[in-house]
Amino acid sequence: MALLAINGGEPIRTRPLREWPQYDQRDYEGLREVLESRDWGGYSPKVREFEERFAAYCGARFGISTPTGTSAIQLALRVLGVGPGDEVIVPAYTFIATASAVLLENAVPVFADVDSETSCLDVDSAKSLITERTKVILPVHLYGQPADMDRLLPLAREHGLSLLEDCAQAHGAEWRGQRVGSLGDMSAFSLMTGKNLAAGEAGIVLTDDEALAERARRLENQGRDLKRDFNAYLELGYNLRMSAFAAALLLPGMERLPAQLETRSRNAQFLAEGLRPFGLRHIRGDDRTTKHGYHIFELEYEEEAVGVSRETYLAAMIAEGIPMSTGYGYGLYRSPVFWDRKVRPKGCPLSCPFYSGQVDYTRDPERCPVTERLCHSRIVIRGRVLLEDQEELEDIIRGAEKVYENRAELQGVSALSKAGAKP
Ligand SMILES: *Cc1c(COP(=O)(O)O)cnc(C)c1O
């Protein structure tokens, strides 16, 4: 008789996950306060309070909030002077928004490979891609693991480039004792529901530089002359003011964040050890990381130890009710928007009078071998699972043990059709 759920056996777990996003009495009070103030928009003192508190938490001087993380990256790129004809170096293994924000600012994303033990931007690969058109290096602190800032900062300085941190997955993470978001020239965070600090949809840009902060505030608000004449528009701006309701959720969220980070770290260690005997190796990152954000818990799947493809294995685990998935399923250059000449944007930025380069993303897989490999060997568990109670975590380990012990049952099982383990 079959034991594995994928073959008709009893699954290990059937309960839904419950623990994200979190809220408590303070959220009700904050939302009510904003509601009754009738000051619902971006001029609310709640928004200013959040910006100041979050910037201080990260060790940065200034914070400018935005409606999304994507627009936070766009705003920071604009502030750093990125526009038509400019190149921005981004990792190929990340969420689409890191690269699409560049494209939306009419600039050219150039994909660098990642490091296999941190999954973050590979510094040598980034270095090899610098041209006279490069303006910004945009590393991502992927899954909560900071990128190698010890090497990226000097590299940017040496070439006169700006360094913009994509911190969307790394709230509270630390590199050698310093919180991310205060390491580069500017940083951008997402605060959407799934991220470690959540407000539905929101974002924020941080910087220590007063002139950059002033320009960000101006571009966030229609290009207004905020100092002298509110009705004068000094340059073409956006409206990226954040809702006060978002701030009402973010302030209590910030109070919960430190304890959540501790729980995520503790449970990450627990899972890492528990899963190790069953063909799953935790990617624990760089030793200079003093705090991992654990937005995502990342594993290397050891296909040789288990003896079936990652897709078959994942289908079996998902059938057991274990919340696992592939990480990013392909290098971003393979997205139709970059790869397919019929789909990708016409004219600026990829071919226009401002840009003299030749863009051909179909050559990128060759120079991003690590990205290509990780797309086929990684398994991830969302970090929110690390906040679930002990029983859930034990069930994940039991699931891995069960599938491993009964792996002979998986021979001949066709994965893709059964559990949709595709990205
Ligand atoms: C979520 C995310 C973003 C975009 O944030 P949104 O708030 O969804 O716009 C950007 N970069 C990375 C790495 C992300 O994970």
PDBQT file of the ligand as one rigid body, heavy atoms in Angstrom, charges set to zero:
ROOT
HETATM    1  C1  LIG A 501       8.763  42.525  -3.376  1.00  0.00    +0.000 C 
HETATM    2  C2  LIG A 501      10.003  42.965  -4.048  1.00  0.00    +0.000 A 
HETATM    3  C3  LIG A 501      10.089  44.175  -4.766  1.00  0.00    +0.000 A 
HETATM    4  C4  LIG A 501       8.892  45.015  -5.122  1.00  0.00    +0.000 C 
HETATM    5  O1  LIG A 501       8.073  45.409  -4.107  1.00  0.00    +0.000 OA
HETATM    6  P1  LIG A 501       6.518  45.708  -4.338  1.00  0.00    +0.000 P 
HETATM    7  O2  LIG A 501       6.124  46.326  -3.038  1.00  0.00    +0.000 OA
HETATM    8  O3  LIG A 501       5.849  44.405  -4.585  1.00  0.00    +0.000 OA
HETATM    9  O4  LIG A 501       6.394  46.650  -5.470  1.00  0.00    +0.000 OA
HETATM   10  C5  LIG A 501      11.314  44.564  -5.270  1.00  0.00    +0.000 A 
HETATM   11  N1  LIG A 501      12.403  43.808  -5.112  1.00  0.00    +0.000 NA
HETATM   12  C6  LIG A 501      12.368  42.623  -4.472  1.00  0.00    +0.000 A 
HETATM   13  C7  LIG A 501      13.626  41.835  -4.338  1.00  0.00    +0.000 C 
HETATM   14  C8  LIG A 501      11.162  42.164  -3.938  1.00  0.00    +0.000 A 
HETATM   15  O5  LIG A 501      11.139  40.979  -3.312  1.00  0.00    +0.000 OA
ENDROOT
TORSDOF 0
